Amino acid sequence: ENISDFSLNITDCAQVVVPEEVFFTVAAAGILENLLILIAVVRNKNLHLPMYFFICSLAISDMLGSLYKTLENIFIILCKMGYLTRHRDFEKKLDDAMDSMFILSLLGSIFSLLAIAADRYITIFYALRYHNIMTLRRAVVILAIIWAFCAGSSIAIALFSYEAATVIPFTILFPLMMFFILCLYVHMFLLARSHAKKIASLPSSTAHHRTNMKGAITLTIFLGVFLCCWAPFVLHILLARFCPHNPYCACYMSIFHVNGTLIMCNAIINPMIFAFRSPELRNTFKKMLYCSR
């Protein structure tokens, strides 16, 4: 808030404010949609596969992001009404806890996307050995390691968020992981193109290859949506830390609420991609709807 107030004095850009009703509506929709994904995977035994476990991990990350914005807005409303004061020790700890939840959501999304990318890579190029390489037990172990690391990192970053030594690695991690996933994609599609030419004479193999490539394309859509929704906020963090007094930086930071809304939109778009690209999930949703009726 201090940075926002100061930015109004050094730039002509007006602060863009998103109504709290919009925040609550978008956040609630994101939580409900991702909760449906989790319920569908739990109820349908055909979805008890490593890939869908990683998708559930991404859904949990999206839910945490929406839950964070919901709690933050409630916290801000209570502060405006005078029920809470940011300078008190309890409120400061509560604020740190919510910041930790937000960072956990971001890190969880990055590593879940990385796990899904690795799973697609193995599916395409080691199809015959996939079930030996990526078992359910290994998938659970991978997810346990991911979330343990993300939880520890989110707590450390939230506690030392005002230190440059903490902000720099956090912001560098985002483009670094995205670059790694992008390299994995380029390698994946180049090899897939050469493999497609070799197996063109095998109808069954071609059908299996197309199915795997469909999964890779779905993941590409996830990555594009993730970048569009999260990159503006990560840029905001960098500008707020390293050039808060620059008029151009302050002008960009005036759309902070819009960047927060984009993050929550990511939680809404991902389940739609799941439902649109996965026939098994669509059938599960239909069965759940008929049973509820």
Residue, then its C-alpha position, 0 to 999 in steps of 0.5 A: e500500500n505504501i508503494s501504491d500511494f507513493s507511485l501516485n505521486i510520481t506518475d500520472c497513471a491512475q490506480v486501477v482498482v478491481p471491485e472486491e465482488v469480482f475478486f470473490t466471484v473469480a476466486a470462488a469459481g476457481i476453488l469450485e472448478n478445481l475441487l470438481i477435478l479432484i473429486a472426479v479423479v478420486r471417484n473414477k478409478n480409470l483416472h488413478l494414473p500418475m498423469y492425473f495425480f500430477i494434474c491434481s497437484l496442479a489443481i491444488s496449487d490453483m485452489l491455494g492461489s484462489l483461497y489466498k486471494t479470498l482470505e487476503n480480501i477478507f483481511i483487507i476488508l477487516c482492516k478497512m473496517g477497523y477490526l484489524t491493525r497491520h502493526r499488531d503482531f498477530e496480524k503480521k503473522l497472519d499476513d506472513a501466513m497468507d503470503s506463504m500460501f501464495i508463494l506455495s501456490l506459485l511454486g506448486s504450479i511451477f513444479s506440477l507443470l514440470a512433473i507433467a512435462a516430464d511425465r509426457y516426455i516419458t510417455i512419448f519416448y519410453a512408451l513401452r517402459y512407461h508403466n515400469i518407469m512411472t509407477l503410482r508409488r513413484a508418482v506419490v513420492i515425487l509429489a511428496i518431495i515437490w510439496a515438501f520442498c515448496a512448503g519449506s521454500s514458501i515459509a522461508i521466502a515469506l519470512f525473509s521477503y524483504e531481503a534481496a537475497t530472497v527476492i532474487p532467487f525467487t524471481i529467477l526461479f520462475p523464468l529458469m523453470m519455464f526455460f527448462i520446460l520450454c527446452l524439454y518441449v522443443h526436444m520433445f517435439l523435434l524427436a516426436r517429428s522424427h519418430a512419426k516418420k519412422i512409425a508412419s507405416l504402423p497404424s496402431s503405433t501411429a494412433h498411440h503416438r497421436t494420443n501422446m502428442k495430444g497430451a503434449i499439446t494440452l500441456t503446451i496450452f497449460l504452460g501458455v496460460f500459466l505464463c500469461c497469468w503469472a508473469p505480470f505479477v512476477l514482473h510486479i514483484l521485481l519492479a517493486r523491489f528494484c525500481p519502486h521510485n521510477p515513474y515507469c515502474a510505478c505506472y506498471m505497478s498501478i495495475f496490481h489488482v489486474n495482475g492479481t485477477l489474472i492469477m485467479c483466472n488461471a485457476i478457472i481456465n485450467p479446469m476448462i482445459f482439462a474438461f475440453r481436452s480429456p474425454e475421460l474427465r468429461n464423461t466423469f463430470k457427466k456421470m457426477l451431474y446425472c447422479s446429483r440429479 
